[in-house]
Structure formats: C-alpha cells, structure tokens
Amino acid sequence: MRMSNLPWTLIVAGVLLVSGVLSANAWQERRIRRRIDAAFRPVETPTTTASARVEPTLRAGDADEGRPQDCR
C-alpha cells in the first residue's frame, strides 16, 4: 500500500517542528546559563585600605547624638 504525499508532509513538518523547538530551547538555556554564571561570579575587589568595607558600629556616646534636644 502506497502512502500519499499528505502523511509524508505531516511527518516531515512534525520532525522539523520538534527539532526547531529543541534547538531554540538549547539556545535559550545556553544564553541564560551564561547570564547566571556572570551574575554569580565572584567580584574581584581591590586590596587597598581605602576601598575596604567598614561595618557601622555604635559607640557609647553615639546613641544620644541623633536625637533632637528639648526646646523649652
């Protein structure tokens, strides 16, 4: 029994569609993976003391400096 052109055309179109979706997915995944790797790559920081991170601290007298004084 011989198949007409319609089933062959549908088979070829289905194979092309599936392969197109798979290749587009692989391309997007590779592009997104590069972005994620770049976002989570450790940042190189200079070792100078001027750019070193300084954590805020409170000293004994600092608590009262920010409050407004009573105006009587």
N, CA, C and O atoms as a Tripos MOL2 file, in Angstrom:
@<TRIPOS>MOLECULE
protein
  288   287    72     0     0
PROTEIN
NO_CHARGES

@<TRIPOS>ATOM
      1 N           0.8440   -1.1700    0.0000 N.3       1 MET1
      2 CA          0.0000    0.0000    0.0000 C.3       1 MET1
      3 C           0.8920    1.2370    0.0000 C.2       1 MET1
      4 O           1.8320    1.3550    0.7860 O.2       1 MET1
      5 N           0.5750    2.1280   -0.8820 N.am      2 ARG2
      6 CA          1.3700    3.3290   -1.0550 C.3       2 ARG2
      7 C           0.7370    4.4980   -0.3110 C.2       2 ARG2
      8 O          -0.4740    4.7090   -0.3760 O.2       2 ARG2
      9 N           1.6090    5.2860    0.4270 N.am      3 MET3
     10 CA          1.1160    6.4540    1.1630 C.3       3 MET3
     11 C           1.1010    7.6640    0.2430 C.2       3 MET3
     12 O           1.9600    7.8080   -0.6270 O.2       3 MET3
     13 N           0.1320    8.5170    0.4410 N.am      4 SER4
     14 CA          0.0630    9.7450   -0.3550 C.3       4 SER4
     15 C           1.0500   10.7730    0.1940 C.2       4 SER4
     16 O           1.7640   10.5010    1.1600 O.2       4 SER4
     17 N           1.0870   11.9260   -0.4090 N.am      5 ASN5
     18 CA          2.0230   12.9810    0.0000 C.3       5 ASN5
     19 C           1.6550   13.6140    1.3400 C.2       5 ASN5
     20 O           2.5390   14.1100    2.0390 O.2       5 ASN5
     21 N           0.4030   13.6120    1.7090 N.am      6 LEU6
     22 CA         -0.0210   14.2730    2.9440 C.3       6 LEU6
     23 C           0.6250   13.6650    4.1840 C.2       6 LEU6
     24 O           1.1590   14.4230    4.9940 O.2       6 LEU6
     25 N           0.6140   12.3530    4.3870 N.am      7 PRO7
     26 CA          1.2690   11.8190    5.5940 C.3       7 PRO7
     27 C           2.7650   12.1030    5.6290 C.2       7 PRO7
     28 O           3.3090   12.3950    6.6940 O.2       7 PRO7
     29 N           3.4390   12.0250    4.4890 N.am      8 TRP8
     30 CA          4.8790   12.3120    4.4610 C.3       8 TRP8
     31 C           5.1470   13.7860    4.7810 C.2       8 TRP8
     32 O           6.0990   14.1130    5.4890 O.2       8 TRP8
     33 N           4.3220   14.6400    4.2660 N.am      9 THR9
     34 CA          4.4720   16.0700    4.5400 C.3       9 THR9
     35 C           4.2480   16.3670    6.0200 C.2       9 THR9
     36 O           4.9770   17.1590    6.6170 O.2       9 THR9
     37 N           3.2420   15.7340    6.6050 N.am     10 LEU10
     38 CA          2.9800   15.9370    8.0400 C.3      10 LEU10
     39 C           4.1020   15.3740    8.8980 C.2      10 LEU10
     40 O           4.4560   15.9750    9.9120 O.2      10 LEU10
     41 N           4.6670   14.2360    8.5170 N.am     11 ILE11
     42 CA          5.7800   13.6500    9.2680 C.3      11 ILE11
     43 C           6.9970   14.5690    9.2080 C.2      11 ILE11
     44 O           7.6240   14.8380   10.2330 O.2      11 ILE11
     45 N           7.3280   15.0440    8.0280 N.am     12 VAL12
     46 CA          8.4830   15.9430    7.8750 C.3      12 VAL12
     47 C           8.2450   17.2430    8.6340 C.2      12 VAL12
     48 O           9.1530   17.7400    9.3000 O.2      12 VAL12
     49 N           7.0430   17.7990    8.5460 N.am     13 ALA13
     50 CA          6.7340   19.0370    9.2620 C.3      13 ALA13
     51 C           6.8230   18.8250   10.7710 C.2      13 ALA13
     52 O           7.3130   19.6990   11.4860 O.2      13 ALA13
     53 N           6.3560   17.6780   11.2640 N.am     14 GLY14
     54 CA          6.4410   17.3910   12.6950 C.3      14 GLY14
     55 C           7.8740   17.2540   13.1680 C.2      14 GLY14
     56 O           8.2330   17.7570   14.2330 O.2      14 GLY14
     57 N           8.7000   16.5690   12.3730 N.am     15 VAL15
     58 CA         10.1160   16.4100   12.7350 C.3      15 VAL15
     59 C          10.8090   17.7710   12.7420 C.2      15 VAL15
     60 O          11.5830   18.0650   13.6530 O.2      15 VAL15
     61 N          10.5400   18.5980   11.7370 N.am     16 LEU16
     62 CA         11.1400   19.9340   11.6950 C.3      16 LEU16
     63 C          10.6740   20.8040   12.8610 C.2      16 LEU16
     64 O          11.4660   21.5570   13.4270 O.2      16 LEU16
     65 N           9.4100   20.7050   13.2170 N.am     17 LEU17
     66 CA          8.8800   21.4840   14.3380 C.3      17 LEU17
     67 C           9.5270   21.0700   15.6540 C.2      17 LEU17
     68 O           9.9460   21.9170   16.4430 O.2      17 LEU17
     69 N           9.6040   19.7660   15.8860 N.am     18 VAL18
     70 CA         10.1990   19.2780   17.1420 C.3      18 VAL18
     71 C          11.6810   19.6420   17.2060 C.2      18 VAL18
     72 O          12.1610   20.0760   18.2530 O.2      18 VAL18
     73 N          12.4070   19.4720   16.1080 N.am     19 SER19
     74 CA         13.8270   19.8130   16.1280 C.3      19 SER19
     75 C          14.0300   21.3250   16.2890 C.2      19 SER19
     76 O          14.9960   21.7530   16.9200 O.2      19 SER19
     77 N          13.1360   22.1270   15.7280 N.am     20 GLY20
     78 CA         13.2200   23.5760   15.9080 C.3      20 GLY20
     79 C          12.9830   23.9920   17.3510 C.2      20 GLY20
     80 O          13.6820   24.8610   17.8730 O.2      20 GLY20
     81 N          12.0100   23.3810   17.9910 N.am     21 VAL21
     82 CA         11.7270   23.7020   19.3990 C.3      21 VAL21
     83 C          12.8940   23.2760   20.2890 C.2      21 VAL21
     84 O          13.2820   24.0110   21.1980 O.2      21 VAL21
     85 N          13.4530   22.0980   20.0320 N.am     22 LEU22
     86 CA         14.5880   21.6270   20.8320 C.3      22 LEU22
     87 C          15.8190   22.5120   20.6510 C.2      22 LEU22
     88 O          16.5160   22.8050   21.6230 O.2      22 LEU22
     89 N          16.0930   22.9380   19.4290 N.am     23 SER23
     90 CA         17.2590   23.7910   19.2070 C.3      23 SER23
     91 C          17.0480   25.1810   19.8100 C.2      23 SER23
     92 O          17.9900   25.7520   20.3580 O.2      23 SER23
     93 N          15.8440   25.7360   19.7240 N.am     24 ALA24
     94 CA         15.5700   27.0360   20.3380 C.3      24 ALA24
     95 C          15.6940   26.9500   21.8620 C.2      24 ALA24
     96 O          16.2010   27.8730   22.4990 O.2      24 ALA24
     97 N          15.2350   25.8480   22.4370 N.am     25 ASN25
     98 CA         15.3530   25.6530   23.8810 C.3      25 ASN25
     99 C          16.8140   25.5640   24.2970 C.2      25 ASN25
    100 O          17.2050   26.1530   25.3050 O.2      25 ASN25
    101 N          17.6240   24.8380   23.5390 N.am     26 ALA26
    102 CA         19.0470   24.7120   23.8570 C.3      26 ALA26
    103 C          19.7390   26.0690   23.7540 C.2      26 ALA26
    104 O          20.5850   26.3970   24.5860 O.2      26 ALA26
    105 N          19.3870   26.8560   22.7430 N.am     27 TRP27
    106 CA         19.9900   28.1770   22.5740 C.3      27 TRP27
    107 C          19.6360   29.0920   23.7400 C.2      27 TRP27
    108 O          20.5070   29.7820   24.2700 O.2      27 TRP27
    109 N          18.3530   29.1060   24.1490 N.am     28 GLN28
    110 CA         17.9330   29.9460   25.2760 C.3      28 GLN28
    111 C          18.5840   29.4910   26.5770 C.2      28 GLN28
    112 O          19.0060   30.3170   27.3850 O.2      28 GLN28
    113 N          18.6650   28.1930   26.7760 N.am     29 GLU29
    114 CA         19.2760   27.6870   28.0030 C.3      29 GLU29
    115 C          20.7470   28.0780   28.0850 C.2      29 GLU29
    116 O          21.2280   28.4610   29.1510 O.2      29 GLU29
    117 N          21.4640   27.9840   26.9700 N.am     30 ARG30
    118 CA         22.8700   28.3690   26.9480 C.3      30 ARG30
    119 C          23.0200   29.8600   27.2210 C.2      30 ARG30
    120 O          23.9280   30.2600   27.9490 O.2      30 ARG30
    121 N          22.1430   30.6950   26.6500 N.am     31 ARG31
    122 CA         22.2000   32.1420   26.8570 C.3      31 ARG31
    123 C          21.8980   32.5010   28.3150 C.2      31 ARG31
    124 O          22.5930   33.3260   28.9080 O.2      31 ARG31
    125 N          20.8740   31.8910   28.8850 N.am     32 ILE32
    126 CA         20.5060   32.1670   30.2810 C.3      32 ILE32
    127 C          21.5810   31.6590   31.2340 C.2      32 ILE32
    128 O          21.8800   32.3080   32.2360 O.2      32 ILE32
    129 N          22.1630   30.5040   30.9300 N.am     33 ARG33
    130 CA         23.2070   29.9540   31.7980 C.3      33 ARG33
    131 C          24.4150   30.8850   31.8430 C.2      33 ARG33
    132 O          25.0380   31.0360   32.8940 O.2      33 ARG33
    133 N          24.7510   31.5100   30.7150 N.am     34 ARG34
    134 CA         25.8630   32.4700   30.7060 C.3      34 ARG34
    135 C          25.5420   33.6760   31.5810 C.2      34 ARG34
    136 O          26.4040   34.1660   32.3110 O.2      34 ARG34
    137 N          24.2940   34.1570   31.5070 N.am     35 ARG35
    138 CA         23.9030   35.2930   32.3480 C.3      35 ARG35
    139 C          23.9730   34.9390   33.8280 C.2      35 ARG35
    140 O          24.4500   35.7350   34.6380 O.2      35 ARG35
    141 N          23.5020   33.7540   34.1790 N.am     36 ILE36
    142 CA         23.5220   33.3370   35.5810 C.3      36 ILE36
    143 C          24.9540   33.1900   36.0680 C.2      36 ILE36
    144 O          25.2790   33.6310   37.1700 O.2      36 ILE36
    145 N          25.8160   32.5770   35.2620 N.am     37 ASP37
    146 CA         27.2160   32.4360   35.6520 C.3      37 ASP37
    147 C          27.8800   33.7950   35.8450 C.2      37 ASP37
    148 O          28.6720   33.9720   36.7710 O.2      37 ASP37
    149 N          27.5630   34.7560   34.9750 N.am     38 ALA38
    150 CA         28.1410   36.0890   35.1120 C.3      38 ALA38
    151 C          27.6080   36.7990   36.3470 C.2      38 ALA38
    152 O          28.3380   37.5590   36.9840 O.2      38 ALA38
    153 N          26.3540   36.5650   36.6940 N.am     39 ALA39
    154 CA         25.7650   37.2440   37.8540 C.3      39 ALA39
    155 C          26.3230   36.7150   39.1700 C.2      39 ALA39
    156 O          26.4470   37.4670   40.1370 O.2      39 ALA39
    157 N          26.6570   35.4430   39.2170 N.am     40 PHE40
    158 CA         27.1310   34.8580   40.4680 C.3      40 PHE40
    159 C          28.6420   34.6610   40.5100 C.2      40 PHE40
    160 O          29.1550   34.0120   41.4210 O.2      40 PHE40
    161 N          29.3580   35.2130   39.5380 N.am     41 ARG41
    162 CA         30.8110   35.1370   39.5440 C.3      41 ARG41
    163 C          31.3390   36.0430   40.6470 C.2      41 ARG41
    164 O          30.8540   37.1660   40.7940 O.2      41 ARG41
    165 N          32.3130   35.5910   41.4230 N.am     42 PRO42
    166 CA         32.8370   36.4530   42.4890 C.3      42 PRO42
    167 C          33.4870   37.6990   41.9050 C.2      42 PRO42
    168 O          34.1620   37.6450   40.8770 O.2      42 PRO42
    169 N          33.2710   38.8150   42.5780 N.am     43 VAL43
    170 CA         33.7850   40.0930   42.1180 C.3      43 VAL43
    171 C          35.1940   40.2620   42.6560 C.2      43 VAL43
    172 O          35.4590   40.0270   43.8350 O.2      43 VAL43
    173 N          36.0880   40.6720   41.7770 N.am     44 GLU44
    174 CA         37.4610   40.9480   42.1950 C.3      44 GLU44
    175 C          37.4780   42.2970   42.9040 C.2      44 GLU44
    176 O          37.0970   43.3070   42.3130 O.2      44 GLU44
    177 N          37.9150   42.3310   44.1630 N.am     45 THR45
    178 CA         37.9450   43.5900   44.9120 C.3      45 THR45
    179 C          39.3830   44.0300   45.0850 C.2      45 THR45
    180 O          40.2710   43.2050   45.3010 O.2      45 THR45
    181 N          39.6110   45.3180   44.9920 N.am     46 PRO46
    182 CA         40.9750   45.8200   45.2200 C.3      46 PRO46
    183 C          41.3590   45.6440   46.6770 C.2      46 PRO46
    184 O          40.4970   45.6470   47.5560 O.2      46 PRO46
    185 N          42.6270   45.4950   46.9310 N.am     47 THR47
    186 CA         43.1030   45.2270   48.2920 C.3      47 THR47
    187 C          43.5480   46.4900   49.0150 C.2      47 THR47
    188 O          44.2130   46.3970   50.0460 O.2      47 THR47
    189 N          43.2050   47.6520   48.5120 N.am     48 THR48
    190 CA         43.6060   48.8830   49.1910 C.3      48 THR48
    191 C          42.7310   49.1060   50.4200 C.2      48 THR48
    192 O          41.5960   48.6310   50.4780 O.2      48 THR48
    193 N          43.2550   49.8170   51.3810 N.am     49 THR49
    194 CA         42.5120   50.0450   52.6240 C.3      49 THR49
    195 C          41.4140   51.0770   52.4290 C.2      49 THR49
    196 O          40.4480   51.0770   53.1920 O.2      49 THR49
    197 N          41.5230   51.9580   51.4370 N.am     50 ALA50
    198 CA         40.5120   52.9890   51.2320 C.3      50 ALA50
    199 C          39.1950   52.3850   50.7530 C.2      50 ALA50
    200 O          38.1270   52.9100   51.0690 O.2      50 ALA50
    201 N          39.2550   51.2980   50.0030 N.am     51 SER51
    202 CA         38.0250   50.7090   49.4870 C.3      51 SER51
    203 C          37.5600   49.5080   50.3060 C.2      51 SER51
    204 O          36.6150   48.8190   49.9230 O.2      51 SER51
    205 N          38.2250   49.2580   51.4350 N.am     52 ALA52
    206 CA         37.8270   48.1340   52.2720 C.3      52 ALA52
    207 C          36.4650   48.4230   52.9050 C.2      52 ALA52
    208 O          36.1490   49.5710   53.2190 O.2      52 ALA52
    209 N          35.6850   47.3990   53.0820 N.am     53 ARG53
    210 CA         34.3520   47.5600   53.6560 C.3      53 ARG53
    211 C          34.4600   47.8390   55.1490 C.2      53 ARG53
    212 O          35.2200   47.1840   55.8620 O.2      53 ARG53
    213 N          33.6930   48.8160   55.6110 N.am     54 VAL54
    214 CA         33.6840   49.1860   57.0240 C.3      54 VAL54
    215 C          32.2670   48.9940   57.5350 C.2      54 VAL54
    216 O          31.3260   49.5930   57.0150 O.2      54 VAL54
    217 N          32.1170   48.1700   58.5420 N.am     55 GLU55
    218 CA         30.8130   47.9230   59.1310 C.3      55 GLU55
    219 C          30.4610   49.0500   60.0920 C.2      55 GLU55
    220 O          31.3370   49.5310   60.8100 O.2      55 GLU55
    221 N          29.2100   49.4820   60.1260 N.am     56 PRO56
    222 CA         28.8080   50.5280   61.0690 C.3      56 PRO56
    223 C          28.8130   49.9950   62.5040 C.2      56 PRO56
    224 O          28.4370   48.8500   62.7550 O.2      56 PRO56
    225 N          29.2350   50.8250   63.4150 N.am     57 THR57
    226 CA         29.2740   50.4320   64.8220 C.3      57 THR57
    227 C          28.6830   51.5480   65.6680 C.2      57 THR57
    228 O          28.6060   52.6930   65.2230 O.2      57 THR57
    229 N          28.2770   51.2290   66.8540 N.am     58 LEU58
    230 CA         27.7810   52.2100   67.8120 C.3      58 LEU58
    231 C          28.7610   52.2970   68.9640 C.2      58 LEU58
    232 O          29.2110   51.2880   69.5060 O.2      58 LEU58
    233 N          29.0770   53.5290   69.3210 N.am     59 ARG59
    234 CA         29.9090   53.7510   70.4980 C.3      59 ARG59
    235 C          29.0090   54.2110   71.6350 C.2      59 ARG59
    236 O          27.8160   54.4340   71.4300 O.2      59 ARG59
    237 N          29.5520   54.3500   72.7930 N.am     60 ALA60
    238 CA         28.7590   54.6730   73.9760 C.3      60 ALA60
    239 C          28.0320   56.0130   73.8420 C.2      60 ALA60
    240 O          26.8790   56.1000   74.2630 O.2      60 ALA60
    241 N          28.6330   57.0470   73.2880 N.am     61 GLY61
    242 CA         28.0180   58.3620   73.2060 C.3      61 GLY61
    243 C          27.1910   58.5760   71.9390 C.2      61 GLY61
    244 O          26.5000   59.5900   71.8380 O.2      61 GLY61
    245 N          27.2360   57.6750   70.9880 N.am     62 ASP62
    246 CA         26.5590   57.8660   69.7020 C.3      62 ASP62
    247 C          25.0390   57.7750   69.8060 C.2      62 ASP62
    248 O          24.3470   58.3350   68.9560 O.2      62 ASP62
    249 N          24.5080   57.1160   70.7810 N.am     63 ALA63
    250 CA         23.0680   56.8980   70.8540 C.3      63 ALA63
    251 C          22.3040   58.1950   71.0720 C.2      63 ALA63
    252 O          21.1810   58.3250   70.5830 O.2      63 ALA63
    253 N          22.8770   59.1650   71.7950 N.am     64 ASP64
    254 CA         22.1770   60.4050   72.1040 C.3      64 ASP64
    255 C          22.4180   61.5060   71.0770 C.2      64 ASP64
    256 O          21.7090   62.5130   71.1090 O.2      64 ASP64
    257 N          23.3770   61.3660   70.1740 N.am     65 GLU65
    258 CA         23.7310   62.4400   69.2520 C.3      65 GLU65
    259 C          22.6540   62.6930   68.2060 C.2      65 GLU65
    260 O          22.5040   63.8320   67.7650 O.2      65 GLU65
    261 N          21.9160   61.7060   67.8020 N.am     66 GLY66
    262 CA         20.9390   61.8780   66.7470 C.3      66 GLY66
    263 C          19.5900   62.3920   67.1990 C.2      66 GLY66
    264 O          18.7510   62.7240   66.3620 O.2      66 GLY66
    265 N          19.3600   62.4680   68.4780 N.am     67 ARG67
    266 CA         18.0600   62.8950   68.9860 C.3      67 ARG67
    267 C          18.0000   64.4150   69.0970 C.2      67 ARG67
    268 O          18.9900   65.0430   69.4710 O.2      67 ARG67
    269 N          16.8640   65.0090   68.7810 N.am     68 PRO68
    270 CA         16.7260   66.4610   68.9580 C.3      68 PRO68
    271 C          16.6740   66.8240   70.4480 C.2      68 PRO68
    272 O          16.1760   66.0620   71.2760 O.2      68 PRO68
    273 N          17.1890   67.9780   70.7500 N.am     69 GLN69
    274 CA         17.2000   68.4580   72.1270 C.3      69 GLN69
    275 C          15.8370   69.0700   72.4710 C.2      69 GLN69
    276 O          15.1340   69.5690   71.5920 O.2      69 GLN69
    277 N          15.4810   69.0280   73.7280 N.am     70 ASP70
    278 CA         14.2240   69.6570   74.1740 C.3      70 ASP70
    279 C          14.3550   71.1730   74.0290 C.2      70 ASP70
    280 O          15.3390   71.7650   74.4720 O.2      70 ASP70
    281 N          13.3740   71.7800   73.4170 N.am     71 CYS71
    282 CA         13.3480   73.2340   73.2530 C.3      71 CYS71
    283 C          12.3190   73.7930   74.2430 C.2      71 CYS71
    284 O          11.1180   73.7530   73.9780 O.2      71 CYS71
    285 N          12.7810   74.3060   75.3660 N.am     72 ARG72
    286 CA         11.8940   74.8490   76.3790 C.3      72 ARG72
    287 C          12.0200   76.3190   76.4750 C.2      72 ARG72
    288 O          11.3380   76.9450   77.2870 O.2      72 ARG72
@<TRIPOS>BOND
     1     1     2 1
     2     2     3 1
     3     3     4 2
     4     3     5 am
     5     5     6 1
     6     6     7 1
     7     7     8 2
     8     7     9 am
     9     9    10 1
    10    10    11 1
    11    11    12 2
    12    11    13 am
    13    13    14 1
    14    14    15 1
    15    15    16 2
    16    15    17 am
    17    17    18 1
    18    18    19 1
    19    19    20 2
    20    19    21 am
    21    21    22 1
    22    22    23 1
    23    23    24 2
    24    23    25 am
    25    25    26 1
    26    26    27 1
    27    27    28 2
    28    27    29 am
    29    29    30 1
    30    30    31 1
    31    31    32 2
    32    31    33 am
    33    33    34 1
    34    34    35 1
    35    35    36 2
    36    35    37 am
    37    37    38 1
    38    38    39 1
    39    39    40 2
    40    39    41 am
    41    41    42 1
    42    42    43 1
    43    43    44 2
    44    43    45 am
    45    45    46 1
    46    46    47 1
    47    47    48 2
    48    47    49 am
    49    49    50 1
    50    50    51 1
    51    51    52 2
    52    51    53 am
    53    53    54 1
    54    54    55 1
    55    55    56 2
    56    55    57 am
    57    57    58 1
    58    58    59 1
    59    59    60 2
    60    59    61 am
    61    61    62 1
    62    62    63 1
    63    63    64 2
    64    63    65 am
    65    65    66 1
    66    66    67 1
    67    67    68 2
    68    67    69 am
    69    69    70 1
    70    70    71 1
    71    71    72 2
    72    71    73 am
    73    73    74 1
    74    74    75 1
    75    75    76 2
    76    75    77 am
    77    77    78 1
    78    78    79 1
    79    79    80 2
    80    79    81 am
    81    81    82 1
    82    82    83 1
    83    83    84 2
    84    83    85 am
    85    85    86 1
    86    86    87 1
    87    87    88 2
    88    87    89 am
    89    89    90 1
    90    90    91 1
    91    91    92 2
    92    91    93 am
    93    93    94 1
    94    94    95 1
    95    95    96 2
    96    95    97 am
    97    97    98 1
    98    98    99 1
    99    99   100 2
   100    99   101 am
   101   101   102 1
   102   102   103 1
   103   103   104 2
   104   103   105 am
   105   105   106 1
   106   106   107 1
   107   107   108 2
   108   107   109 am
   109   109   110 1
   110   110   111 1
   111   111   112 2
   112   111   113 am
   113   113   114 1
   114   114   115 1
   115   115   116 2
   116   115   117 am
   117   117   118 1
   118   118   119 1
   119   119   120 2
   120   119   121 am
   121   121   122 1
   122   122   123 1
   123   123   124 2
   124   123   125 am
   125   125   126 1
   126   126   127 1
   127   127   128 2
   128   127   129 am
   129   129   130 1
   130   130   131 1
   131   131   132 2
   132   131   133 am
   133   133   134 1
   134   134   135 1
   135   135   136 2
   136   135   137 am
   137   137   138 1
   138   138   139 1
   139   139   140 2
   140   139   141 am
   141   141   142 1
   142   142   143 1
   143   143   144 2
   144   143   145 am
   145   145   146 1
   146   146   147 1
   147   147   148 2
   148   147   149 am
   149   149   150 1
   150   150   151 1
   151   151   152 2
   152   151   153 am
   153   153   154 1
   154   154   155 1
   155   155   156 2
   156   155   157 am
   157   157   158 1
   158   158   159 1
   159   159   160 2
   160   159   161 am
   161   161   162 1
   162   162   163 1
   163   163   164 2
   164   163   165 am
   165   165   166 1
   166   166   167 1
   167   167   168 2
   168   167   169 am
   169   169   170 1
   170   170   171 1
   171   171   172 2
   172   171   173 am
   173   173   174 1
   174   174   175 1
   175   175   176 2
   176   175   177 am
   177   177   178 1
   178   178   179 1
   179   179   180 2
   180   179   181 am
   181   181   182 1
   182   182   183 1
   183   183   184 2
   184   183   185 am
   185   185   186 1
   186   186   187 1
   187   187   188 2
   188   187   189 am
   189   189   190 1
   190   190   191 1
   191   191   192 2
   192   191   193 am
   193   193   194 1
   194   194   195 1
   195   195   196 2
   196   195   197 am
   197   197   198 1
   198   198   199 1
   199   199   200 2
   200   199   201 am
   201   201   202 1
   202   202   203 1
   203   203   204 2
   204   203   205 am
   205   205   206 1
   206   206   207 1
   207   207   208 2
   208   207   209 am
   209   209   210 1
   210   210   211 1
   211   211   212 2
   212   211   213 am
   213   213   214 1
   214   214   215 1
   215   215   216 2
   216   215   217 am
   217   217   218 1
   218   218   219 1
   219   219   220 2
   220   219   221 am
   221   221   222 1
   222   222   223 1
   223   223   224 2
   224   223   225 am
   225   225   226 1
   226   226   227 1
   227   227   228 2
   228   227   229 am
   229   229   230 1
   230   230   231 1
   231   231   232 2
   232   231   233 am
   233   233   234 1
   234   234   235 1
   235   235   236 2
   236   235   237 am
   237   237   238 1
   238   238   239 1
   239   239   240 2
   240   239   241 am
   241   241   242 1
   242   242   243 1
   243   243   244 2
   244   243   245 am
   245   245   246 1
   246   246   247 1
   247   247   248 2
   248   247   249 am
   249   249   250 1
   250   250   251 1
   251   251   252 2
   252   251   253 am
   253   253   254 1
   254   254   255 1
   255   255   256 2
   256   255   257 am
   257   257   258 1
   258   258   259 1
   259   259   260 2
   260   259   261 am
   261   261   262 1
   262   262   263 1
   263   263   264 2
   264   263   265 am
   265   265   266 1
   266   266   267 1
   267   267   268 2
   268   267   269 am
   269   269   270 1
   270   270   271 1
   271   271   272 2
   272   271   273 am
   273   273   274 1
   274   274   275 1
   275   275   276 2
   276   275   277 am
   277   277   278 1
   278   278   279 1
   279   279   280 2
   280   279   281 am
   281   281   282 1
   282   282   283 1
   283   283   284 2
   284   283   285 am
   285   285   286 1
   286   286   287 1
   287   287   288 2
@<TRIPOS>SUBSTRUCTURE
     1 MET1         2 RESIDUE 1 A MET
     2 ARG2         6 RESIDUE 1 A ARG
     3 MET3        10 RESIDUE 1 A MET
     4 SER4        14 RESIDUE 1 A SER
     5 ASN5        18 RESIDUE 1 A ASN
     6 LEU6        22 RESIDUE 1 A LEU
     7 PRO7        26 RESIDUE 1 A PRO
     8 TRP8        30 RESIDUE 1 A TRP
     9 THR9        34 RESIDUE 1 A THR
    10 LEU10       38 RESIDUE 1 A LEU
    11 ILE11       42 RESIDUE 1 A ILE
    12 VAL12       46 RESIDUE 1 A VAL
    13 ALA13       50 RESIDUE 1 A ALA
    14 GLY14       54 RESIDUE 1 A GLY
    15 VAL15       58 RESIDUE 1 A VAL
    16 LEU16       62 RESIDUE 1 A LEU
    17 LEU17       66 RESIDUE 1 A LEU
    18 VAL18       70 RESIDUE 1 A VAL
    19 SER19       74 RESIDUE 1 A SER
    20 GLY20       78 RESIDUE 1 A GLY
    21 VAL21       82 RESIDUE 1 A VAL
    22 LEU22       86 RESIDUE 1 A LEU
    23 SER23       90 RESIDUE 1 A SER
    24 ALA24       94 RESIDUE 1 A ALA
    25 ASN25       98 RESIDUE 1 A ASN
    26 ALA26      102 RESIDUE 1 A ALA
    27 TRP27      106 RESIDUE 1 A TRP
    28 GLN28      110 RESIDUE 1 A GLN
    29 GLU29      114 RESIDUE 1 A GLU
    30 ARG30      118 RESIDUE 1 A ARG
    31 ARG31      122 RESIDUE 1 A ARG
    32 ILE32      126 RESIDUE 1 A ILE
    33 ARG33      130 RESIDUE 1 A ARG
    34 ARG34      134 RESIDUE 1 A ARG
    35 ARG35      138 RESIDUE 1 A ARG
    36 ILE36      142 RESIDUE 1 A ILE
    37 ASP37      146 RESIDUE 1 A ASP
    38 ALA38      150 RESIDUE 1 A ALA
    39 ALA39      154 RESIDUE 1 A ALA
    40 PHE40      158 RESIDUE 1 A PHE
    41 ARG41      162 RESIDUE 1 A ARG
    42 PRO42      166 RESIDUE 1 A PRO
    43 VAL43      170 RESIDUE 1 A VAL
    44 GLU44      174 RESIDUE 1 A GLU
    45 THR45      178 RESIDUE 1 A THR
    46 PRO46      182 RESIDUE 1 A PRO
    47 THR47      186 RESIDUE 1 A THR
    48 THR48      190 RESIDUE 1 A THR
    49 THR49      194 RESIDUE 1 A THR
    50 ALA50      198 RESIDUE 1 A ALA
    51 SER51      202 RESIDUE 1 A SER
    52 ALA52      206 RESIDUE 1 A ALA
    53 ARG53      210 RESIDUE 1 A ARG
    54 VAL54      214 RESIDUE 1 A VAL
    55 GLU55      218 RESIDUE 1 A GLU
    56 PRO56      222 RESIDUE 1 A PRO
    57 THR57      226 RESIDUE 1 A THR
    58 LEU58      230 RESIDUE 1 A LEU
    59 ARG59      234 RESIDUE 1 A ARG
    60 ALA60      238 RESIDUE 1 A ALA
    61 GLY61      242 RESIDUE 1 A GLY
    62 ASP62      246 RESIDUE 1 A ASP
    63 ALA63      250 RESIDUE 1 A ALA
    64 ASP64      254 RESIDUE 1 A ASP
    65 GLU65      258 RESIDUE 1 A GLU
    66 GLY66      262 RESIDUE 1 A GLY
    67 ARG67      266 RESIDUE 1 A ARG
    68 PRO68      270 RESIDUE 1 A PRO
    69 GLN69      274 RESIDUE 1 A GLN
    70 ASP70      278 RESIDUE 1 A ASP
    71 CYS71      282 RESIDUE 1 A CYS
    72 ARG72      286 RESIDUE 1 A ARG
